Amino acid sequence: MQVWKDYQAQHKDRFLNELLDLLRIPSVSADSRHNEDTKRCAEQVKARLVEAGADKVEVCPTAGHPIVYGEKIIDPSLPTVLVYGHYDVQPPDPLNLWDSPPFEPVIKDGKIYARGSADDKGQFYMHVKAFETMMRTNTLPCNIKFMIEGEEEVGSNNLGLFLNDNKERLAADVVLISDSAMISMETPSLDSGLRGLAYMEVEVTGPNRDLHSGTYGGAVANPATILAKMIASMHDENNHITIPGFYDKVQELSAADRKVLNEAPFDEAEYKADLGVDELWGEKGYTTIERTGIRPTLEVNGIWGGYTGEGAKTVLPSKAFAKISMRLVPNQDWVEISDLFKAHFEKIAPKSVKVKVTAHHGGAPYVTPLDSVAYKAASKAVVTTFGKEPIPMRGGGSIPIVALFEKQLGIKTILMGFGLDSDNLHSPNEKYGLENFYKGIETIPYFHQYFAEMSKQ
């Protein structure tokens, strides 16, 4: 619609500057030192929603970080879209690997470099500006509700309570989320599913204190060595996960479905070059696309113990630790998988050490029906602005609250991400393309238009 394009072209610089202001706020939910920053970011999100035209906008307190809620109900008889996003970001560490300060956004080569630029400030803010566009041009075709939370990066622990306590207020026909990636700007795609997550922390304890490695080495089990051996044993020679029962409920895709999935463009040489690796690694018998979308995984996210400072210290550590995440696929229950992991880890521990296993958080996998009105509306919106039919893909990441929306609110979710896998999510030098940002703002209004039209049929 030309009126949308005219408005967006006129205000594109302001849209960008507002996003940069959001990115300057270090809203790191995992670090209590930034609690005031998360509150400040929530207040700024509220202010932008009010300016865009939302009603009943409020910062809702939780036992953790607040949730920002706002709405615009133009006609209760029309369809309602619930837009979800999160304003919290991952910790920026390691800081020395950033080319520029993580909370001082820099635009270089057409990309915004800053923590949260793609995950998820840049993506949820597209919806705020798309909403503003429709409000200012008097073209809003349906009701919109916004729920922007501050704990997604730490497991959304308080979102379930908020959903349960606000079911009537959050009632909608579909949830719309931009917190994922597409194949490329030349080959658009829509995520038709997400993997679930089970996140664990393990502690291995040997002697009751750190020991001199010369005096005691070879006589006392080293927790760091034992931990490394235990972790290594969790994959066999085919990189198959060895936890008993881990695969029992895995939903296998048919040969036909796997064939369709692998029709997506993928250049292995380019993939390796981008990552700086000479060889790919993964479960035998599956392609890279399958390994990152339809197969469960177990990965070490962090491992530490003993002396890690400058220089040398010949110590045999008393303790060693690791953080381990498992990505799950349909039919795998994250609580059940967490229990299986705990039982296995405790069983394989030698008597020379003691182990402690803690489950941090998790979430269920999710699959979006491709024949739904909402998915068809999203696909048509992408065709309108990209000129190409989007390819349905299985996202490798997790958004644990997606399954929660269906369970608590009884509604499906559309994953309409405009990021790229190369955006360095959760890594130093996170970035988000200006083209992606503006293309999202251009595309989103068409989703609302088509969803409203198709819902009447």
N, C-alpha and C positions, 0 to 999 in steps of 0.2 A: 504494500500500500504506500503510495508516494508520500502521503502526509506523514507517515512514520519516518521514512527516510529523510525527509526534509528536516523534521524536528531533530532527529539524531545527528544529522550532519551539522546543524546549527549549534548543538550543545556538546559535541563530542569531546572538546577540550575540557569542559567543566566535568563531564563524566569521569574522564581520566584523572583529573586533579583530585576529585573526591575519593577515588579509589586509592590514590597515592597517600592521601591523608589517613585512610584506614590502615594501610600497610605500615605506616610509621608507628603504629601502636603495637608494642610487643606483647600481644595477648596470648602468652604461652600458658596453656591451662595446666600443664604438668608441673609447673614450677610455682610454688606458693609465693615466691618473691614477686611474681607478676600478677598477683590477685587484684591489685588496684588497677593495673593495666587492662585486665579483662573486663572489669566493671566500666572503665572509661570507654573501652571499645563498644560494649553493649549500649551505652548511652549515645554514642555516635551513630550506631546503626539505627537506634530509635529516632534520632533527629533526622536522618536521611529518609526514613520511611514516612515520617510526618510531612516532610517537604515534598515527597513524591505524591502525596495525596491519600495516604492510608488513614483510617480511623481507628480509634480505640487502641492506639499504640502504647505499649507499656513494657517496662523491663521487669520480668517476673523473677523474683528470687527463688532459688532452690537451695538445697543443702550444700551445693557446690557453687558453680558459676551460673549466672543468670541466663534466662532465655528471653529473647526479644520477640514479642508477639504484636502483630498488627493485622488489620483487615480492611477490605473495601467491599461491602455488600451492596450491590446496585439493584438487585432484584432477587429475593429468596427463591423464586421459581427457576432461576437460571442455574446452570452447573457451577460448582465451586471448586477451585483449584487451590490446594494447600502447597505453598512453596516452602521447602525446607533447605536450610544451609547452616553453616557453622562459621562463627567469627574467631574461634580459637585456632591456634596454630601449633605446629610441632616445635620443640626446642631447636634452636639454630645450630647447636654444636655439631661438629667441631668448627669453631669460629675461624680458626687459622686457614681453613680450606675455602672460605668465601673470598671471592675477588673484590667484593664491596660489602660494607656493613649490611647485615640481613634486614635491619629495620630502617635503612635509609635507601628507599627504592631508587634504582638506576635504570634508565631506559637505554638499551644498547642493541643495535641490530634489530630494531623492531620488537624487542621483548622487554618486559618489565622484570627486573631481577630484584626479588625481595622474598622473605619468608612469608608464606600465605598468599602469594600472588596467584598461584593456580589452585591451591588447596587451603581454604576455599573462598577467600575473600574476593578474588577476582571473578570467580564463577557465581557466587551467590549475588554479588553486586550487579551482575548483568540483569538479574531478575528485577532488582529495584529500579534500575534505569529503564528497562522494558515497560515496567508498570507505570513509571512516570510518563513515558512516551504516550501510552494509551490514555492516561488521565488527561494530559495536556492537550491531546488531539480529540478528546471526547469520543474515543473509539473502544473503550473497555467493553468486551462482549460477554463477560462472565464475572462471577464473584472471585475475589482473590483473598487468601489468607497467607500470612507469613509467619513462620516459626524459625528463628535463627538462634541456634544454641551456642553455648560456650564450652562444651565438654566432649565434643566428638573425638578429639584426639586422645582422650583418656578413657574412652569407653562409654560415654553418654550415660553414666550411672544414674543420673537423676531424671533422665528424659522419660523413662517408663512411668514413674510416679506422676510426672506432669501430664502425660497422655491420659493416664487413668483418671486424674482429677479434673481434666478439661475436655472430656469426650464430646460434650455438646458444643463447646466453643470451637473445637477443632474439626467438627463434622465437615466432610468434603466428599467430592466424587473421585478425586485422584490426588496423589502426591506427586509433585514435580521437583526433581533434584538435578542440579548441575554440580557434580562433585566427582566426575569421572573423565575419561579421555576418549577421543576418537582416533581412528587410524591415522589420519592426516587431514589437512585442509583440502587436499586434492581428492581424498577418498574418505568422505564422511561416514560415520557409523553411529549406531546407538547400542548401548549396552542392554542386552536382553537378560542378563543375569549377573549376579555377584557371588563371590565365594564368601563363606562364613569365616569366623576367626575364633581361635582359642589361644589365649596369651598366658604363658606360664613363666614363673621365675623359680630357679633351682639354686640351692645352697648345699655345698659339699664341705663337711668339716672333718678334718683329720686330728692332728694333735691339738692340745688345749692352748697352744700359743705358737707364734712363728718360731721356727727353729733355724739354727745355723746349718746350711746345706752341706757343709763339709763334715761336721760332727755327726749329723743325723741322716744325711742323704744316703739312700740305699738300705736303710733300716726301718724307716717310717714311710708310710704311703703319703705321697704328695697329692693333696686334694686337686690341684690344678691338672696334674697328669691323669688322675682318676676321672675327673670331670671330662677331659678331652676324650678319653677312651670310651666313656659312657655315651657321650654325644655321637662319636663316630660310629658306634654300634647301632645307632637308630636308623641307618640306611644300609642295605645290603649291596652286593656287587652290581646290582641293576638299579641302584638308587631308589629302591622300593623301601618304604617305611616299615620297620620291623616291629612296631608296637602291636601285640596281639589284639585282633578285633578292630583294628583301625579302619580297614577297608570293608568291613562287613555290610555296611549300609550305603556304600557309595553307589550313586545312580550312574550307571554306564550309559553313554550315548550310543545310539545305533550307528552302524557303519555309514548309513546315509546322512545322518546328522553330522558325523565327524567329517564327511566329505564336504558338506556345505560350509562348515566352520573353516576348513582349510582352503576354501576358495578365496578367502580374504588375502589381499596382497601382503607378501612377506618376503623380504630380501635378507637372507641369513648373513650374507657377507656384510651388508650395511649394518645389520643389527650388531654383529660382533665388533665392527669397526667403531661404532658409536660408543660401545661399552669398553673398548680397549682390551678385549679378550681374544685369545687365539682359538678357543674351542668352547662350545656350549656344553652344559651339564644338565642332566635331569633324568627323570624316570624313563627307563628303556621301553621302547615300543610306542612312544607318543611324540608328536611334533612339538615344537616350541609353542605354537598357538594353543595346543591342547594342554601342555604342561602348565601354562599360565592362566588357563581359563576353566578347564573342566576337570582337572586333576587336583587332589589334595596335596599339600606340601608340609614339610617341617623345616623351619629355618632358625638358625641361631641369630638373634638380633643384637646380642651383646655378650661378651664373656670377659671376666676379669678375676684377678686374685694376685696376691703377692706384691712385689715391688714393681711399680710401673713409672717411677720418676726418672729423672735424668741420671745418667751414669749407671753404676752397677751396685747391687746389694745382694750378696749371696744368701738368700733366704729361702727356706722351705715354708710356704705359707700355711697358716692354720686353716684358712678357708678359701674356697673358690666359688664363683657365682656365674650364672648365665641366665639370659632372658631368651625365651624360645617361643616362637609363634607358629601356629599351624593354621593354614588356610584350608577351609572345608568346602565341600561341594554338596549339592542337594541330597537330602536324607541324613546327612551327618549332623548330630546334635552336639553343640559345642560343650555342654555340661558333661555329656557322656564321654566325649573325646578327652576332656580335661581329666576325668576320673581314670580313663584308660592310661593316659600318659603318666599320671601320678603313680598308679599301681605298678606300671612297668618300670619307671625310673627307680622306685624303691626296691623292686625285685632284683634289678641288675646291679645294685650297689654292692661292692665287696664289703666284708665285715671290718675292713681296715678303716672305713669312713662311716660317717652318719650323714643322711641326706634330709633336706627339708624341701618340699614342693609347695608352691603357692600359685593358685590360679588367680590372675589379675582380672581379666574381663574377656568377653567374647560376644559372639552374635551368630545368628543363623544365616545360612546361604539363602539366595533368593533368585527366582526366575520370573521374568515378566512375560505375560502372554502376548504373542505377536498379533493375535487377531482381535485385540481389544480396541475399543474406540480411541482410547488415549494413545496407544502406541501408533495407530494409524495416523492420528493427528500430528504426533511428533514427527513421523516419517514424512508426511506431506509438508510440514513446515521446513524440514531440512531440504527437501526437493525444491521448494520455492526459492530458498536463498542460496543454496549450493548448486542447484541445477542437476543434482544426482541423487539417486535413491540411496539412502544410508544402508550400510551392511550391518545386520544384527550380529553383535559380538558378545562373548561371555567375558565380563570384566574380571581381572585377576585379583583386584583389591576387595576390600570389605567395607560395607557401610552397615554396621550391625543393626541400626535402627530401622532399616527398610522392612525387615521381617516383623519388627515390633509394630510398625504402622499397620500392617495387615492384621496382626493378631489383636491389637487394642482398638484400632479405629475401623477395621473391616474394609480397608480400601487398598487398591493396588498402587504401585509406584512406577513412574516413568523416569528413567535415567537418561538425561539429556545433557551429557557433558561436552565441553568444548576445549578441554585441555588436550595435551599430548603426552604420550608415555615418556618422551624426552624432556619433560618439564622439570625433572629433578625433584619430584615430590619427596618430602622427608629428608632430602639431601642438601648439602651446601649448594649455593647458586641456584636455588629454585627460581623458575622463570615462568612467565605467561605471555604469549604473543599478543601484541596490540590488535592484530587482525582477528585473533580468536575472541578477544574481549568484545570488539565491535560487532563481529559476526553473530555472537551470542545475543547481543542486544537487538540486532536486526531480526533474528530468527524467532526468538521467544514470543513476541506478540502474535506471530502466525500460529503458534501452537494454541494459544488461547482462542484465536478466531476459529480455527478448524475444530478444536475440541467442542466449542459451543455449538457450531453448526452441525457436526456429526452427532452430537448428543440428542439433537432434536429428531433425527431420522429414525 
